[in-house]
Amino acid sequence: MLKNVRCFVLMRNKFVSLKVHPFMSLFSSFPHLQLPDGLSSEQLQQAVAILKSGGLVAFPTETVYGLGADAENPAALARLYEVKGRPTHHPVIVHLGSAEQLSEWAVEIPSQAYQLAQAFWPGPLTLILKRSPRVPDVVTGGQDTVGIRVPSHPVALALLKAFGGGVAAPSANRFGRLSPTTAAHVQADLGQDVDLILDGGASDVGVESTIVAFRDNQPIVLRPGMITAEQIQEALAKPIASVTNKPASSSTVSRAPGTLASHYAPRTPLTLLTPAELDETLTRINTPDWAVGVLARRACPFDLRDKPWLVWQQLEDEPNAAARLLYARLRELDSLSLDQLYVEVVPEEGAWAAVADRLKRAAY
């Protein structure tokens, strides 16, 4: 049984002492790697050593923060699922440091997958491909496919390149809850269940990666993200299958991560409403001891002095900005011990598709 020791965790560019599992002794620095600002060679050594010894490292990506484990270590993967509270049938994405490693983790790779990798990697795109024998069953939920991505965040890339292998990394939060977009979110969610948290600032994209699979050589978007269906069609110079809007139920085997019907949810009950429905609902409420939060792209049309029970948060009216701050806004509202959250619907087309998808699952 491993003893707990003390390790320094980088939080907002300061070292905070936390109890973690021991890691291997530090080895030589990485002179071949250009380290991003805010990441020291010592921190990188610690992170790699923890991964190699079967520990868990939370690290920033451009989408959300990931909770990483060695993708070939069964014990580490079992702990990853346990800490997340993740169902064993729900697959996780393998993160690589370079597209050149793709053929080590997947087989029978269609030419269109290479086209998309060339167009969007490093970046917020996950490809669902036939797994190679190297991929353990626990990573794929027992399926014959695996999700693979090369993230663009400099801290993630430095970690992955230094580690050298694949890192299985779902979002660094409890399963089904709001994804973390800052190191502080990870600390609040997982505390000392994670061995190391690398702080790379707030995630630039703010929602999970676009997921693309290939069925009968036809690409199909399984989960919308910042990279839109239109951008994928343009990169391939051909039409793609319609985005699937039918979420998998929690009792069925899911082909791709993050596609269960209920996901990305705050603890406070959340309901989606049109602007007219929202205004009507708030007008009818006359219970002074009932606390309500609202997230909408418009300013509050009510005088809050008349509705002291109402907290109104305004979401950005531009899709990429809205996506970047979506989880942070919801987390803020969720922290207020409210009785109900109402979120105003957003468009479902184009760049808004990812935000609309996350809100639908949060409200399921």
N, C-alpha and C positions, 0 to 999 in steps of 0.2 A: 504494500500500500504506500503510495507516495505521500510524503510529508508536505505540509504547506510551508512555503518560505516567503520571503518578502521580495517583491520585484517592483521596479519603477514603471509606471504606466504614464505615457504622454497624454496629458489632458490640457487642451488649449495652450500648448507650448510650455506647459509646466509639468514637472515630474510629480506624480502622486503615488505614494506607497500603498500597494494593495497586496493581499495574500494571494499567491498563485502556486501552481504546481512547479516543481523545480525543472529547470531546463539544462541542456548540456552545456558544458563550459564553452565560453566564447572562443571563436576561432578567428583566423586572420580577417582583416577588413576586405572590402570589395573594390580594389583599385580600378577594375574594369568597368564599374558601374558609376554613372554620374548621379549622385544622390540629389533628390529634390530638396528645396528649401524646407527646413523644419524637421528633416529626418537625418539623424546622425548615423554614422557607421555603427556605433554601439547599439543603437535602437534596432537597426536592421539585423545585426548579428543576433540580438536577443530574440527577435521575431522568428528568424529562420531556425534558431536552435529550438525554440518552443515547438514549432511545427514538426521538426524532425524527431522530437522526442514524444510526439503524440498529443501535444497540447493544442489549445484553441487560441487563435489570434484574430481580433476584430480589426479590420482595416478599411480605409476609405476607398470607395470607387466613385466614379463620376455619377452613378445612379443613386445608390444608397450604400450605407456601410454594410460590409459582409462579415460573417462569422466563419473564419477559415479553419480548415483541418486538412491534413495530408490526405489527398484523395485516394491513396493506396494503403492507408493504415486502418484496418477494420476497427481496432479499439478506439482510435481517434474519431472515426466516423460515428461509432455507437455513442460516444460521449457528445458529439455534435448534435445528434438527433435528440438525445436525452435533455441537454441544456435548452434546446429550442422547444422541446415538447412537440416535436414534429412527427406526424404519422410515418411509419416506416415505408409505406407504399408511395410516399410523395417524394419525387426525385429532387436532387440538388444539382446546381450548375457547377461544372469544373472550370476554373479560371486558369488560364495559361499566360505565360509572359510573352509569347510570340506565336504568330500564325504558323510559323515553321514547325511547331510541335503538333499541329492538328492531326497529321497522319499517325501520330503515336497513340492517339486517343479515340480515333474514329476510323472506320473502314468504308469502302465503297462510297467514297465522298463524291457527290455529284458536282459537275463543273460549275453549276450555278452557286453552290456553296462557296467555292473558291472565289467566284466573282463578288459575292457579297462580302466575304472576308477582306478581299482587296479593297473594296469600296468603303467599308465601315469599321474595320479593325485597325488599331485599337479603338474601341468605342462601345456604345450601349446596344449591342446586338448579340443575341444568343442564337446559335444554330443547333437544331436538333438533328443528330446524325446517328447512323448505325454505330454502336459502340465497338471498340476493339477489345480483345481479350484482357487488356490491361485494366479495364474499368470494373471495379467491384460491383456486385449486385446491389449493395446498400446505396450506392450513389444513384442508381437508376430506378430504384424501387422495383427491381426485378424485371424491368423492361429491356428490350433489345436496343434501345436508343439512349443517347446521352446528350445533355445540353452542354455546349462549350462556348466560352467567350474569352476574348482578350480585352480587358478593361483599359481605359485611357488615363485614369488618374495616375499621376507620377509616383505617388507612394505605393499604390497597388502594383504598378509595373516593376518598381524597384524590388519589392518584396518577392514577386513571382519570379523575376529573373534570378535573384539571388538564391531562392529556394530550388529552382531548377525543374521541379516536377509540377504536377497539377494540384491545385488547392480547391477543394470542394467548399463552396461558400454560399449559403443562403443568406438572407438579410439577418443582421445581428440583433434580433429581438425575439420575444416569445412568439411561437407560431400563431398565425392568424391575426396578429395585432399590427398596429401602425409601424411601418418600416422606419429605421433610424437614418437621419441625414446629417447628424453630427456625432462626435465622440461622446458628448454629454448625454445624448439620447441612448447610446449603447450602455453607458455606465448606469443610467437610471433603470434600464430594462433588465440588464444581465448582472450588474454588480460584480461580485467576485466569482461568478460562474465562468467568466472568461479570463484567460491567463494574461493577456496583454491587449491593450487598446492603442492602436496607432492613430494619432489625431492628424488628419489632413485637411481640417477645416470643413465647412459645410459642402455637401455634395452639389455639384453644378447642375445636374439634370433633375434630381429629386424624386424620380419615379423609376421603377425597375426597367430593365432592358426589354426591348422588342424581342420577341421570340419567333423564329421562323423555322418551320419544319418542311420536309419534302415528301409529298405523297404522290406516288406514281410519277416521279420526276417533276411534279408541280409544286412550286413553293406556296406556302400558306402561312399567314400570320396567326399564331396561336395566342399571342398576348401583345397588345399594342404598347408602344413606348415612344421615346422621343423620335426615333427613326420611323417615319410613317410608311404606310403601305404605298403611298405615291412615290416616295423616295426609293423604295425597293423596286418597284416597277421600272422606274427610270434607270436604276443601276443595271437591271437585267434586260432592259429594252424589250420587255414583253409583259403582258398582263399577268397578274397573280390571282390566286383564289381569294375570295372574299374573306375578310377578317372573321374569324369565328367568334360570335357573341354568346354562344351557349356555354355557360360555365359548367365545369364538372362538379357533380355533387360530392360531398365529403365522404360518401360511402363507396365511391367508385375509384378505380385506379386512374390517376391523372397522368396524361402523357407529358405534360410540361409543368414546371414549377409555377406557382402563383396563379393557377387557373381554377382553383376551387371556387364554388359559388360564394362562400363567405370567406373573406380574406381582407387584409389591410384595414382592420376595423378598430375603432376606439372602444373603450369599455363603456362609454356612454351610448345609449341607444341612438342610432342615427337614421333619419328619414330624409329622402330626397323629395323636393317639392318644386313645382314651377313657381315663377315669381307671383302669379296670381294666387296660387294655393298657399304660398308662404304668407303673403299679406293677410289673406282671409283667416288662416290659422292663428296668427299672432293677434289679430283683432279680436278673436273670440276668447282668447285666454284671459281669465280674470281671477286666477288663483295666485295670490301674492306670495305664497310659500313654495311655488313651483319655479325652479330656475331653468332657463332655456338659453341655449347658445345657437347662434346663426352664423353660417359661413356663406357669403354671397359676393358676387362680383360688383354689386352696386352699393351705394351708400345706404345707410338705414333711413327708411322713409318715415320713421316714427320719432317722436320726441321721447328720448329715453328717460326723461324725468317722469313721464307718465307710465313707464314700464320698467321699474327698477329691477325686475326679475330677468330682464333681457340683456344678454351679452351679444353684441353684433361685431363679427370680424369680417373685414373686407378682403376678398381674394383678388389677386391681380387679374386684370381683364385681358391679358396677353397669355396665350397657352403655355409657352415655355417658362415664363415667369411664374404662372400659376402652378405648374408642375413642380418647379424648384422649391416652392414654399408650401405646397399642399400639406405634407405630413407635419411640418412644423406648426402650421396654423391649427390643424386638427389636434395635435398634441397639446397645444396651449389651451384650447377649449376643453379638452378631455381632462386637464389637470384641475379644473375649477369645480369639480364635484357637482356638475349640472344634472338635472333630471332628464333632459332631452336635447339632442342636437338636430337642427334642421339645416340642410345644405341645399342651396339653390342649384338646380340642374345646370349643366354646361353643355355646349354643343358636342355631338358625338362624332363629328367628321374631322378629317385632316389632323392637324396638330393637337386638337382637343381630345382625340380618341383615347389617349392614355389616361388623362385625368378623368374622363367620363367612365372608363372601365374600372378604375380604382374606387371611385365613389359608388358605383353600382355594387361592387363586391362588399364594400364597407357597410352598405345599407341592407345587405341581403338578410 
